[in-house]
C-alpha cells in the first residue's frame, strides 16, 4: 500500500507527517486524540543518522506529552551495512533508540507498531519490535534472517533449514509465520483507523508473545521453558 494511502486510511481525521531521507516523523489525530508517528519507508536500510532522528522524535514527544501514544510504521530492509555506520557504532545508536522507547513506555505512552512493507533484522529490532503490540498488513514481509544467512551463522546445510521451514514457523520467513509465533499480534485489513483505535485502547499488560506462540502452535516450547526458568525449575 502506498504511504500516502496508508496515512489517510489510518488517520482520516488528519495528519502532519513529514518524510525526510525515508524517515517518517510527525503527529496525527485519532478519535481518541493526538498520537506521535515515527517510521520508515522505501525499504530503507536504517543507519545511525536515521536512528538519531527517530530517537529525537521520541524524546521530544515524551518531554512535551509523556502519555501521548507513539505509532510506529515500519518498512525497512534492515540495518545499514556501511563502514561509516559500523565505525560510529551503529549498535549503540540502535540501543539509544530502544532506550528512548522504553522511557516513553515507562512515562505512560502506548507503543503500537504496524508493519506495512518489509521488516528485517536490526532495522526492525531497534524500534518496531519495541512496541506493546505489533500488527501488520496482510501483504507485509517480516523476517529476522534470511535462510542463507542463517545457514552461514548456524553452520547448518541450507537444505536442512529449508526442510525445517516447511513445518516450523521459527525457520520460515513471512508474516503468517510471525503471527503463528506470536511476534505479530494480528493482521489488519479493511478499516485501518478502527484497527488502530482498538490497538491503542488494548491493555498493555506485559509481553504475551511466547504464550500467543504456544496457543497458535508456532512456538511450542518458549512459554513453557520461560515459566520453568522463572520458577527455578530449569
N, CA, C and O of each residue as an XYZ file, in Angstrom:
936
protein
N       0.843     -1.193      0.000
C       0.000      0.000      0.000
C       0.882      1.249      0.000
O       1.794      1.351      0.821
N       0.631      2.204     -0.907
C       1.420      3.444     -0.918
C       1.306      4.175      0.421
O       0.274      4.121      1.090
N       2.384      4.854      0.793
C       2.430      5.504      2.096
C       1.309      6.525      2.271
O       0.666      6.547      3.321
N       1.062      7.364      1.278
C       0.021      8.387      1.415
C      -1.348      7.750      1.619
O      -2.152      8.239      2.413
N      -1.611      6.666      0.907
C      -2.886      5.957      1.074
C      -2.989      5.378      2.473
O      -4.046      5.439      3.101
N      -1.896      4.818      2.958
C      -1.877      4.239      4.304
C      -2.151      5.301      5.361
O      -2.971      5.089      6.255
N      -1.470      6.444      5.267
C      -1.647      7.502      6.263
C      -3.086      8.016      6.267
O      -3.657      8.250      7.332
N      -3.667      8.190      5.095
C      -5.053      8.666      5.023
C      -6.016      7.635      5.602
O      -7.016      7.999      6.221
N      -5.720      6.345      5.405
C      -6.589      5.294      5.933
C      -6.464      5.160      7.445
O      -7.455      4.915      8.132
N      -5.263      5.318      7.960
C      -5.051      5.206      9.407
C      -5.575      6.424     10.154
O      -6.106      6.311     11.258
N      -5.418      7.605      9.528
C      -5.729      8.856     10.217
C      -6.691      9.705      9.388
O      -6.298     10.758      8.886
N      -7.935      9.272      9.235
C      -8.889     10.052      8.423
C      -9.193     11.427      9.020
O      -9.688     12.304      8.312
N      -8.907     11.631     10.306
C      -9.119     12.939     10.932
C      -7.987     13.926     10.614
O      -8.083     15.113     10.925
N      -6.928     13.426     10.000
C      -5.848     14.312      9.598
C      -4.499     13.921     10.184
O      -4.419     13.265     11.223
N      -3.445     14.337      9.498
C      -2.095     14.042      9.969
C      -1.138     15.096      9.440
O      -1.364     15.693      8.387
N      -0.066     15.314     10.189
C       1.003     16.242      9.791
C       2.319     15.487      9.908
O       3.054     15.640     10.883
N       2.603     14.675      8.904
C       3.756     13.778      8.924
C       4.671     14.126      7.762
O       4.236     14.201      6.613
N       5.926     14.334      8.072
C       6.910     14.645      7.043
C       7.789     13.430      6.773
O       7.990     12.582      7.643
N       8.303     13.364      5.557
C       9.221     12.300      5.162
C      10.530     12.941      4.749
O      10.570     13.727      3.803
N      11.601     12.609      5.451
C      12.924     13.154      5.152
C      13.933     12.013      5.178
O      14.116     11.359      6.205
N      14.583     11.781      4.048
C      15.543     10.680      3.940
C      14.887      9.357      4.336
O      15.491      8.525      5.013
N      13.649      9.183      3.903
C      12.869      7.956      4.108
C      12.523      7.690      5.572
O      12.189      6.562      5.934
N      12.602      8.721      6.415
C      12.198      8.610      7.820
C      10.934      9.437      8.033
O      10.859     10.596      7.626
N       9.940      8.820      8.680
C       8.672      9.488      8.959
C       8.685     10.053     10.370
O       9.057      9.361     11.317
N       8.283     11.302     10.510
C       8.100     11.898     11.828
C       6.926     12.864     11.764
O       6.677     13.487     10.732
N       6.210     12.982     12.871
C       5.110     13.940     12.919
C       4.035     13.527     13.884
O       4.278     12.742     14.801
N       2.848     14.053     13.684
C       1.713     13.771     14.554
C       0.488     13.466     13.693
O       0.450     13.770     12.501
N      -0.501     12.864     14.325
C      -1.756     12.564     13.640
C      -2.882     12.585     14.657
O      -2.656     12.522     15.866
N      -4.100     12.674     14.142
C      -5.278     12.756     15.000
C      -6.107     11.487     14.872
O      -6.381     11.021     13.766
N      -6.505     10.930     16.021
C      -7.421      9.794     16.058
C      -8.675     10.202     16.828
O      -8.751     11.310     17.360
N      -9.643      9.315     16.883
C     -10.859      9.603     17.638
C     -10.566      9.818     19.120
O     -11.344     10.458     19.828
N      -9.427      9.274     19.590
C      -9.060      9.401     20.996
C      -8.039     10.505     21.245
O      -7.573     10.673     22.372
N      -7.687     11.257     20.208
C      -6.740     12.360     20.401
C      -5.509     12.232     19.535
O      -5.468     11.449     18.587
N      -4.497     13.027     19.885
C      -3.275     13.091     19.087
C      -2.350     11.914     19.385
O      -2.304     11.405     20.505
N      -1.614     11.494     18.354
C      -0.560     10.493     18.505
C       0.695     11.014     17.819
O       0.619     11.783     16.860
N       1.847     10.587     18.321
C       3.113     10.838     17.649
C       3.368      9.691     16.683
O       3.115      8.530     17.005
N       3.868     10.019     15.501
C       4.128      8.999     14.481
C       5.607      9.023     14.108
O       6.161     10.074     13.785
N       6.233      7.861     14.157
C       7.585      7.710     13.636
C       7.585      6.492     12.721
O       6.689      5.651     12.795
N       8.591      6.405     11.858
C       8.632      5.238     10.994
C       9.620      5.379      9.863
O      10.411      6.321      9.809
N       9.557      4.418      8.960
C      10.458      4.366      7.819
C       9.670      3.996      6.581
O       8.572      3.446      6.672
N      10.236      4.301      5.423
C       9.594      3.980      4.160
C      10.670      3.657      3.125
O      11.865      3.758      3.399
N      10.221      3.267      1.932
C      11.123      2.981      0.805
C      12.073      1.828      1.099
O      13.157      1.755      0.523
N      11.668      0.920      2.002
C      12.535     -0.221      2.356
C      13.940      0.253      2.758
O      14.949     -0.347      2.385
N      13.971      1.322      3.512
C      15.231      1.938      3.903
C      16.076      0.982      4.750
O      15.549      0.196      5.537
N      17.391      1.067      4.571
C      18.322      0.425      5.495
C      18.642      1.453      6.580
O      19.230      2.496      6.295
N      18.261      1.165      7.806
C      18.357      2.146      8.888
C      19.814      2.298      9.333
O      20.468      1.325      9.708
N      20.305      3.540      9.282
C      21.656      3.839      9.720
C      21.658      4.721     10.958
O      20.607      4.994     11.539
N      22.836      5.162     11.354
C      22.961      5.930     12.591
C      22.192      7.247     12.520
O      21.587      7.661     13.508
N      22.208      7.901     11.374
C      21.511      9.181     11.260
C      20.000      9.003     11.375
O      19.318      9.803     12.015
N      19.487      7.948     10.750
C      18.054      7.673     10.848
C      17.664      7.359     12.289
O      16.641      7.834     12.782
N      18.497      6.544     12.965
C      18.197      6.174     14.345
C      18.149      7.401     15.248
O      17.307      7.482     16.142
N      19.054      8.363     15.017
C      19.067      9.574     15.832
C      17.806     10.409     15.621
O      17.245     10.944     16.577
N      17.361     10.521     14.371
C      16.144     11.289     14.093
C      14.939     10.638     14.771
O      14.119     11.327     15.378
N      14.832      9.334     14.671
C      13.721      8.627     15.315
C      13.775      8.807     16.832
O      12.755      9.066     17.470
N      14.983      8.665     17.406
C      15.133      8.811     18.860
C      14.806     10.232     19.306
O      14.157     10.424     20.335
N      15.249     11.226     18.545
C      14.954     12.620     18.897
C      13.452     12.880     18.917
O      12.950     13.591     19.788
N      12.738     12.301     17.954
C      11.295     12.490     17.900
C      10.610     11.854     19.101
O       9.675     12.422     19.665
N      11.076     10.680     19.484
C      10.505     10.013     20.656
C      10.766     10.828     21.919
O       9.862     11.014     22.733
N      11.996     11.315     22.087
C      12.328     12.094     23.281
C      11.530     13.390     23.342
O      11.069     13.790     24.412
N      11.368     14.044     22.199
C      10.591     15.287     22.177
C       9.137     15.022     22.537
O       8.524     15.809     23.259
N       8.583     13.925     22.042
C       7.198     13.575     22.368
C       7.058     13.265     23.852
O       6.089     13.674     24.491
N       8.031     12.539     24.395
C       7.986     12.163     25.804
C       8.122     13.388     26.708
O       7.469     13.477     27.748
N       8.973     14.330     26.304
C       9.162     15.534     27.110
C       7.926     16.422     27.107
O       7.536     16.955     28.146
N       7.307     16.582     25.937
C       6.172     17.501     25.818
C       4.841     16.849     26.175
O       3.965     17.499     26.746
N       4.684     15.575     25.843
C       3.403     14.872     26.050
C       3.700     13.442     26.513
O       3.605     12.508     25.716
N       4.055     13.257     27.784
C       4.534     11.952     28.250
C       3.589     10.789     27.971
O       4.043      9.669     27.736
N       2.306     11.036     27.993
C       1.358      9.934     27.821
C       0.753      9.874     26.417
O      -0.192      9.121     26.184
N       1.282     10.647     25.497
C       0.781     10.586     24.128
C       1.249      9.282     23.472
O       2.438      8.968     23.529
N       0.353      8.525     22.855
C       0.754      7.276     22.193
C       1.736      7.527     21.057
O       1.744      8.595     20.444
N       2.556      6.528     20.792
C       3.513      6.583     19.685
C       3.194      5.439     18.729
O       3.206      4.269     19.112
N       2.913      5.794     17.491
C       2.607      4.806     16.457
C       3.817      4.688     15.549
O       4.319      5.683     15.028
N       4.282      3.452     15.367
C       5.469      3.201     14.549
C       5.069      2.472     13.273
O       4.452      1.408     13.328
N       5.419      3.040     12.133
C       5.109      2.462     10.826
C       6.404      1.948     10.215
O       7.363      2.703     10.056
N       6.433      0.670      9.873
C       7.695      0.010      9.534
C       7.731     -0.441      8.076
O       6.850     -1.157      7.602
N       8.764     -0.005      7.394
C       9.129     -0.526      6.080
C      10.637     -0.383      5.962
O      11.133      0.668      5.555
N      11.368     -1.431      6.315
C      12.822     -1.367      6.353
C      13.430     -2.680      5.889
O      12.926     -3.761      6.195
N      14.514     -2.567      5.150
C      15.250     -3.742      4.686
C      16.348     -4.141      5.670
O      17.192     -4.978      5.352
N      16.339     -3.546      6.859
C      17.321     -3.919      7.875
C      18.227     -2.762      8.242
O      17.926     -1.604      7.953
N      19.338     -3.085      8.880
C      20.282     -2.045      9.273
C      21.265     -1.772      8.145
O      21.539     -2.644      7.321
N      21.794     -0.549      8.118
C      22.727     -0.165      7.070
C      24.074     -0.822      7.310
O      24.682     -0.639      8.364
N      24.535     -1.580      6.342
C      25.828     -2.266      6.452
C      26.897     -1.440      5.746
O      27.456     -1.855      4.731
N      27.166     -0.274      6.301
C      28.156      0.639      5.727
C      29.302      0.834      6.722
O      29.104      0.790      7.936
N      30.490      1.049      6.188
C      31.667      1.186      7.055
C      31.489      2.345      8.030
O      31.806      2.215      9.212
N      30.986      3.473      7.544
C      30.814      4.637      8.420
C      29.920      4.308      9.599
O      30.245      4.640     10.739
N      28.780      3.649      9.330
C      27.848      3.324     10.405
C      28.451      2.328     11.389
O      28.236      2.428     12.597
N      29.209      1.364     10.865
C      29.841      0.386     11.753
C      30.915      1.046     12.607
O      31.018      0.766     13.801
N      31.719      1.924     12.002
C      32.784      2.587     12.758
C      32.220      3.522     13.821
O      32.827      3.699     14.877
N      31.071      4.119     13.550
C      30.436      5.002     14.534
C      29.759      4.207     15.662
O      29.385      4.769     16.691
N      29.608      2.902     15.452
C      28.984      2.065     16.485
C      27.474      2.035     16.358
O      26.760      2.490     17.251
N      26.987      1.496     15.245
C      25.552      1.517     14.967
C      24.758      0.804     16.057
O      23.609      1.155     16.324
N      25.373     -0.197     16.685
C      24.665     -0.904     17.757
C      24.336      0.030     18.914
O      23.292     -0.108     19.551
N      25.221      0.974     19.186
C      24.957      1.940     20.257
C      23.825      2.894     19.908
O      23.033      3.259     20.777
N      23.740      3.295     18.662
C      22.645      4.171     18.222
C      21.315      3.436     18.291
O      20.303      4.003     18.702
N      21.323      2.169     17.886
C      20.095      1.376     17.971
C      19.688      1.167     19.434
O      18.503      1.206     19.766
N      20.675      0.945     20.300
C      20.364      0.789     21.717
C      19.779      2.083     22.288
O      18.856      2.047     23.101
N      20.319      3.219     21.857
C      19.793      4.514     22.296
C      18.342      4.676     21.864
O      17.513      5.130     22.653
N      18.020      4.312     20.623
C      16.645      4.394     20.134
C      15.727      3.492     20.951
O      14.632      3.900     21.337
N      16.170      2.276     21.210
C      15.361      1.356     22.010
C      15.138      1.905     23.422
O      14.051      1.764     23.982
N      16.166      2.529     23.992
C      16.030      3.090     25.344
C      15.050      4.257     25.384
O      14.330      4.431     26.368
N      15.018      5.065     24.308
C      14.051      6.171     24.297
C      12.622      5.631     24.273
O      11.729      6.201     24.900
N      12.411      4.547     23.558
C      11.070      3.953     23.511
C      10.712      3.318     24.857
O       9.561      3.369     25.289
N      11.703      2.724     25.509
C      11.448      2.175     26.841
C      11.104      3.297     27.821
O      10.224      3.139     28.668
N      11.797      4.425     27.703
C      11.487      5.577     28.548
C      10.062      6.063     28.285
O       9.316      6.344     29.223
N       9.690      6.159     27.016
C       8.335      6.600     26.676
C       7.289      5.672     27.288
O       6.275      6.134     27.812
N       7.534      4.379     27.224
C       6.594      3.419     27.805
C       6.486      3.625     29.316
O       5.386      3.625     29.868
N       7.629      3.800     29.982
C       7.609      3.955     31.437
C       6.990      5.281     31.866
O       6.540      5.417     33.003
N       6.965      6.250     30.970
C       6.311      7.526     31.267
C       4.814      7.493     30.946
O       4.103      8.469     31.187
N       4.340      6.365     30.402
C       2.899      6.219     30.192
C       2.422      6.215     28.762
O       1.214      6.179     28.528
N       3.327      6.252     27.786
C       2.916      6.248     26.383
C       2.643      4.826     25.909
O       3.386      3.899     26.231
N       1.577      4.667     25.146
C       1.308      3.391     24.477
C       2.126      3.337     23.200
O       2.259      4.338     22.496
N       2.674      2.167     22.902
C       3.501      1.977     21.711
C       2.856      0.924     20.821
O       2.676     -0.223     21.231
N       2.514      1.319     19.608
C       1.865      0.410     18.657
C       2.644      0.431     17.352
O       2.974      1.501     16.840
N       2.939     -0.739     16.815
C       3.654     -0.857     15.546
C       2.746     -1.454     14.481
O       1.980     -2.381     14.746
N       2.844     -0.908     13.272
C       2.211     -1.506     12.104
C       3.281     -1.705     11.034
O       3.885     -0.742     10.563
N       3.509     -2.957     10.656
C       4.416     -3.277      9.552
C       3.589     -3.222      8.270
O       2.664     -4.012      8.079
N       3.934     -2.279      7.398
C       3.157     -2.132      6.174
C       3.970     -2.475      4.930
O       3.420     -2.554      3.832
N       5.270     -2.679      5.095
C       6.141     -3.042      3.983
C       7.002     -4.223      4.380
O       6.505     -5.330      4.586
N       8.295     -3.978      4.485
C       9.216     -5.002      4.957
C       9.670     -4.680      6.373
O       9.699     -3.519      6.782
N      10.023     -5.722      7.112
C      10.650     -5.517      8.423
C      11.706     -6.591      8.593
O      11.400     -7.776      8.719
N      12.943     -6.157      8.595
C      14.066     -7.087      8.554
C      15.094     -6.716      9.610
O      15.479     -5.553      9.727
N      15.531     -7.687     10.364
C      16.741     -7.606     11.170
C      16.805     -6.375     12.067
O      15.797     -5.975     12.650
N      17.997     -5.770     12.179
C      18.228     -4.679     13.124
C      17.389     -3.453     12.867
O      17.052     -2.725     13.800
N      17.044     -3.210     11.606
C      16.203     -2.067     11.304
C      14.825     -2.169     11.908
O      14.173     -1.150     12.134
N      14.366     -3.383     12.174
C      13.082     -3.625     12.821
C      13.249     -3.780     14.328
O      12.436     -3.280     15.105
N      14.300     -4.468     14.732
C      14.509     -4.743     16.157
C      14.669     -3.475     16.973
O      14.267     -3.430     18.135
N      15.256     -2.437     16.374
C      15.612     -1.257     17.150
C      14.440     -0.349     17.465
O      14.540      0.463     18.384
N      13.322     -0.450     16.735
C      12.187      0.389     17.109
C      10.848     -0.320     16.952
O      10.068     -0.327     17.905
N      10.543     -0.911     15.816
C       9.233     -1.522     15.633
C       8.956     -2.657     16.599
O       7.829     -2.819     17.067
N       9.975     -3.437     16.898
C       9.788     -4.590     17.770
C       9.689     -4.194     19.241
O       9.446     -5.048     20.094
N       9.874     -2.906     19.548
C       9.801     -2.419     20.922
C       8.377     -2.100     21.367
O       8.173     -1.702     22.514
N       7.396     -2.261     20.495
C       6.032     -1.835     20.802
C       5.344     -2.756     21.807
O       5.761     -3.894     22.024
N       4.278     -2.229     22.414
C       3.427     -3.066     23.259
C       2.712     -4.113     22.418
O       2.571     -5.266     22.825
N       2.263     -3.693     21.240
C       1.573     -4.595     20.320
C       2.078     -4.332     18.915
O       2.248     -3.182     18.510
N       2.320     -5.419     18.164
C       2.820     -5.333     16.798
C       1.789     -5.949     15.862
O       1.338     -7.076     16.066
N       1.429     -5.196     14.841
C       0.451     -5.655     13.860
C       1.053     -5.483     12.473
O       2.101     -4.857     12.324
N       0.398     -6.035     11.458
C       0.934     -5.954     10.097
C      -0.199     -5.988      9.088
O      -1.292     -6.477      9.374
N       0.078     -5.460      7.906
C      -0.834     -5.627      6.789
C      -0.634     -7.021      6.201
O       0.453     -7.587      6.319
N      -1.657     -7.578      5.574
C      -1.549     -8.953      5.071
C      -0.431     -9.168      4.064
O       0.110    -10.271      3.977
N      -0.071     -8.141      3.301
C       0.975     -8.317      2.289
C       2.341     -7.856      2.783
O       3.270     -7.729      1.985
N       2.482     -7.604      4.077
C       3.781     -7.210      4.630
C       4.741     -8.396      4.608
O       4.325     -9.553      4.548
N       6.024     -8.083      4.659
C       7.058     -9.116      4.697
C       7.857     -8.959      5.989
O       8.403     -7.891      6.265
N       7.919    -10.028      6.773
C       8.611     -9.982      8.067
C       9.602    -11.134      8.148
O       9.239    -12.292      7.942
N      10.848    -10.810      8.447
C      11.816    -11.847      8.774
C      12.999    -11.202      9.484
O      13.288    -10.018      9.311
N      13.669    -12.017     10.285
C      14.841    -11.526     11.011
C      16.117    -11.893     10.264
O      17.069    -11.115     10.219
N      16.122    -13.084      9.681
C      17.333    -13.525      8.981
C      16.945    -14.424      7.824
O      16.148    -15.348      7.984
N      17.508    -14.152      6.665
C      17.323    -14.995      5.500
C      17.907    -16.384      5.780
O      18.899    -16.518      6.495
N      17.278    -17.412      5.207
C      17.738    -18.777      5.471
C      19.190    -18.989      5.040
O      19.914    -19.763      5.666
N      19.619    -18.307      3.974
C      21.017    -18.456      3.553
C      21.966    -17.887      4.602
O      23.006    -18.475      4.899
N      21.595    -16.734      5.160
C      22.422    -16.165      6.233
C      22.366    -17.040      7.483
O      23.370    -17.223      8.171
N      21.166    -17.584      7.769
C      21.029    -18.463      8.929
C      21.907    -19.703      8.776
O      22.483    -20.183      9.753
N      22.007    -20.216      7.564
C      22.845    -21.389      7.323
C      24.317    -21.071      7.599
O      25.041    -21.891      8.164
N      24.752    -19.868      7.195
C      26.146    -19.486      7.443
C      26.419    -19.331      8.935
O      27.476    -19.732      9.423
N      25.461    -18.746      9.659
C      25.665    -18.498     11.086
C      25.601    -19.787     11.903
O      26.419    -20.000     12.798
N      24.635    -20.640     11.594
C      24.432    -21.863     12.381
C      25.296    -23.027     11.912
O      25.378    -24.056     12.583
N      25.949    -22.857     10.739
C      26.778    -23.927     10.155
C      25.933    -25.159      9.809
O      26.425    -26.287      9.812
N      24.669    -24.919      9.514
C      23.781    -25.999      9.100
C      23.560    -25.916      7.590
O      23.559    -24.821      7.027
N      23.375    -27.061      6.930
C      23.132    -27.033      5.488
C      21.854    -26.257      5.167
O      20.853    -26.377      5.872
N      21.899    -25.464      4.100
C      20.727    -24.693      3.699
C      19.539    -25.614      3.440
O      18.404    -25.272      3.772
N      19.792    -26.772      2.852
C      18.704    -27.691      2.534
C      17.988    -28.157      3.801
O      16.771    -28.343      3.799
N      18.744    -28.343      4.874
C      18.145    -28.766      6.140
C      17.233    -27.679      6.695
O      16.130    -27.966      7.159
N      17.694    -26.430      6.646
C      16.880    -25.321      7.143
C      15.645    -25.120      6.263
O      14.570    -24.802      6.772
N      15.788    -25.302      4.963
C      14.636    -25.189      4.066
C      13.599    -26.247      4.391
O      12.399    -25.976      4.348
N      14.052    -27.456      4.717
C      13.117    -28.523      5.087
C      12.432    -28.205      6.414
O      11.232    -28.433      6.565
N      13.185    -27.681      7.368
C      12.596    -27.320      8.658
C      11.572    -26.197      8.511
O      10.572    -26.165      9.228
N      11.823    -25.278      7.582
C      10.916    -24.143      7.411
C       9.547    -24.563      6.898
O       8.582    -23.807      7.012
N       9.454    -25.762      6.336
C       8.165    -26.237      5.830
C       7.217    -26.617      6.961
O       5.999    -26.617      6.781
N       7.776    -26.942      8.131
C       6.935    -27.386      9.249
C       7.066    -26.521     10.493
O       6.225    -26.599     11.388
N       8.111    -25.694     10.566
C       8.326    -24.871     11.760
C       8.354    -23.399     11.394
O       9.224    -22.979     10.630
N       7.421    -22.593     11.921
C       7.426    -21.154     11.645
C       8.695    -20.452     12.104
O       9.034    -19.392     11.579
N       9.401    -21.024     13.072
C      10.622    -20.391     13.586
C      11.666    -20.239     12.484
O      12.452    -19.292     12.495
N      11.671    -21.171     11.534
C      12.670    -21.146     10.472
C      12.149    -20.520      9.179
O      12.880    -20.437      8.192
N      10.891    -20.081      9.181
C      10.287    -19.644      7.924
C      10.003    -18.148      7.936
O       9.428    -17.640      8.899
N      10.398    -17.432      6.880
C      10.019    -16.023      6.772
C       8.555    -15.897      6.393
O       7.899    -16.889      6.075
N       8.047    -14.674      6.429
C       6.652    -14.454      6.046
C       5.810    -14.030      7.222
O       5.978    -14.536      8.332
N       4.898    -13.095      6.981
C       4.122    -12.520      8.073
C       3.228    -13.553      8.755
O       3.010    -13.470      9.964
N       2.706    -14.524      8.003
C       1.832    -15.527      8.615
C       2.586    -16.339      9.667
O       2.016    -16.705     10.694
N       3.857    -16.618      9.418
C       4.644    -17.369     10.385
C       4.926    -16.553     11.634
O       4.998    -17.112     12.728
N       5.086    -15.256     11.496
C       5.311    -14.413     12.666
C       4.023    -14.224     13.469
O       4.072    -14.009     14.680
N       2.876    -14.305     12.799
C       1.607    -14.349     13.529
C       1.528    -15.647     14.323
O       1.145    -15.638     15.493
N       1.887    -16.758     13.695
C       1.848    -18.056     14.374
C       2.769    -18.084     15.586
O       2.447    -18.712     16.594
N       3.916    -17.406     15.497
C       4.860    -17.383     16.616
C       4.469    -16.385     17.699
O       5.080    -16.361     18.767
N       3.455    -15.559     17.436
C       3.043    -14.563     18.415
C       3.808    -13.269     18.334
O       3.514    -12.342     19.088
N       4.792    -13.167     17.434
C       5.566    -11.932     17.305
C       4.723    -10.823     16.695
O       4.887     -9.655     17.049
N       3.824    -11.175     15.785
C       2.840    -10.244     15.236
C       1.484    -10.625     15.802
O       1.026    -11.755     15.636
N       0.846     -9.673     16.473
C      -0.401     -9.986     17.163
C      -1.552    -10.244     16.202
O      -2.336    -11.170     16.407
N      -1.661     -9.420     15.137
C      -2.763     -9.609     14.203
C      -2.458     -8.941     12.877
O      -1.570     -8.095     12.775
N      -3.216     -9.341     11.859
C      -3.154     -8.714     10.545
C      -4.333     -7.766     10.404
O      -5.461     -8.094     10.774
N      -4.054     -6.580      9.859
C      -5.104     -5.577      9.700
C      -5.557     -5.522      8.256
O      -4.748     -5.385      7.338
N      -6.857     -5.630      8.068
C      -7.453     -5.487      6.754
C      -8.758     -4.724      6.911
O      -9.377     -4.781      7.974
N      -9.186     -4.019      5.890
C     -10.439     -3.277      5.992
C     -10.234     -1.902      6.601
O      -9.434     -1.112      6.100
N     -10.957     -1.609      7.686
C     -10.957     -0.288      8.314
C      -9.714     -0.130      9.195
O      -9.721     -0.528     10.360
N      -8.653      0.449      8.639
C      -7.394      0.567      9.373
C      -7.487      1.528     10.540
O      -6.827      1.318     11.557
N      -8.293      2.582     10.423
C      -8.455      3.525     11.526
C      -9.096      2.830     12.729
O      -8.719      3.080     13.873
N     -10.062      1.960     12.458
C     -10.713      1.227     13.555
C      -9.725      0.258     14.199
O      -9.673      0.143     15.423
N      -8.943     -0.437     13.375
C      -7.930     -1.352     13.918
C      -6.950     -0.601     14.815
O      -6.586     -1.082     15.888
N      -6.527      0.581     14.368
C      -5.569      1.354     15.159
C      -6.168      1.774     16.489
O      -5.502      1.681     17.520
N      -7.408      2.233     16.486
C      -8.063      2.619     17.737
C      -8.141      1.439     18.701
O      -7.881      1.585     19.895
N      -8.497      0.283     18.180
C      -8.591     -0.903     19.041
C      -7.237     -1.244     19.639
O      -7.147     -1.640     20.801
N      -6.175     -1.091     18.839
C      -4.831     -1.377     19.342
C      -4.414     -0.375     20.407
O      -3.800     -0.747     21.406
N      -4.746      0.899     20.198
C      -4.393      1.926     21.176
C      -5.176      1.758     22.476
O      -4.705      2.144     23.546
N      -6.357      1.188     22.377
C      -7.194      1.008     23.562
C      -6.936     -0.316     24.276
O      -7.371     -0.499     25.413
N      -6.242     -1.226     23.632
C      -5.971     -2.532     24.243
C      -5.010     -2.367     25.417
O      -4.104     -1.536     25.355
N      -5.190     -3.141     26.481
C      -4.311     -3.014     27.638
C      -2.880     -3.443     27.321
O      -2.656     -4.406     26.588
N      -1.927     -2.722     27.879
C      -0.513     -3.088     27.761
C      -0.122     -3.789     29.057
O       0.418     -3.170     29.974
N      -0.399     -5.065     29.116
C      -0.242     -5.801     30.384
C       0.845     -6.861     30.302
O       0.661     -7.994     30.745
N       1.980     -6.477     29.729
C       3.109     -7.402     29.691
C       3.318     -8.018     28.320
O       2.568     -7.768     27.376
N       4.364     -8.834     28.241
C       4.768     -9.468     26.979
C       4.142    -10.859     26.912
O       4.523    -11.755     27.665
N       3.184    -11.032     26.011
C       2.474    -12.311     25.887
C       2.836    -13.051     24.605
O       2.106    -13.946     24.180
N       3.955    -12.685     23.986
C       4.291    -13.283     22.694
C       4.558    -14.782     22.797
O       4.142    -15.544     21.925
N       5.242    -15.207     23.844
C       5.518    -16.636     23.990
C       4.220    -17.415     24.199
O       4.044    -18.500     23.645
N       3.309    -16.852     25.005
C       2.026    -17.521     25.242
C       1.201    -17.583     23.959
O       0.572    -18.599     23.664
N       1.209    -16.480     23.197
C       0.494    -16.489     21.917
C       1.086    -17.517     20.964
O       0.354    -18.210     20.259
N       2.407    -17.615     20.943
C       3.056    -18.592     20.089
C       2.673    -20.009     20.448
O       2.511    -20.855     19.569
N       2.525    -20.276     21.748
C       2.091    -21.609     22.179
C       0.643    -21.871     21.771
O       0.318    -22.959     21.297
N      -0.222    -20.882     21.953
C      -1.631    -21.036     21.573
C      -1.787    -21.289     20.080
O      -2.623    -22.088     19.656
N      -0.970    -20.597     19.290
C      -1.113    -20.676     17.834
C      -0.279    -21.789     17.216
O      -0.344    -22.012     16.008
N       0.500    -22.487     18.029
C       1.282    -23.607     17.536
C       2.556    -23.233     16.819
O       3.170    -24.082     16.172
N       2.970    -21.980     16.917
C       4.173    -21.547     16.220
C       5.436    -21.668     17.052
O       6.526    -21.867     16.515
N       5.285    -21.546     18.384
C       6.415    -21.717     19.310
C       5.904    -22.571     20.459
O       5.276    -22.064     21.390
N       6.167    -23.831     20.390
C       5.548    -24.769     21.331
C       6.268    -24.864     22.668
O       5.689    -25.355     23.637
N       7.514    -24.409     22.746
C       8.289    -24.595     23.975
C       8.653    -23.308     24.698
O       8.976    -23.348     25.885
N       8.611    -22.159     24.013
C       9.135    -20.919     24.592
C       8.459    -20.562     25.907
O       9.141    -20.274     26.891
N       7.133    -20.576     25.942
C       6.411    -20.188     27.159
C       6.700    -21.174     28.290
O       6.894    -20.772     29.437
N       6.728    -22.463     27.962
C       6.972    -23.492     28.984
C       8.370    -23.357     29.587
O       8.543    -23.443     30.803
N       9.363    -23.145     28.725
C      10.743    -23.002     29.203
C      10.893    -21.730     30.035
O      11.540    -21.750     31.082
N      10.296    -20.614     29.575
C      10.382    -19.362     30.321
C       9.754    -19.510     31.708
O      10.292    -19.005     32.693
N       8.627    -20.195     31.781
C       7.970    -20.417     33.085
C       8.846    -21.269     33.993
O       8.977    -20.985     35.184
N       9.443    -22.309     33.431
C      10.307    -23.173     34.223
C      11.515    -22.416     34.754
O      11.913    -22.610     35.903
N      12.098    -21.559     33.932
C      13.263    -20.779     34.360
C      12.872    -19.800     35.457
O      13.587    -19.657     36.449
N      11.720    -19.113     35.279
C      11.301    -18.134     36.270
C      10.967    -18.786     37.611
O      11.068    -18.147     38.658
N      10.576    -20.043     37.577
C      10.246    -20.761     38.815
C      11.438    -21.528     39.387
O      11.324    -22.200     40.412
N      12.587    -21.417     38.704
C      13.787    -22.095     39.188
C      13.780    -23.573     38.962
O      14.459    -24.313     39.673
N      13.016    -24.029     37.972
C      12.934    -25.480     37.727
C      13.763    -25.925     36.533
O      13.767    -27.106     36.184
N      14.471    -24.982     35.898
C      15.240    -25.365     34.706
C      16.636    -25.867     35.095
O      17.425    -26.233     34.225
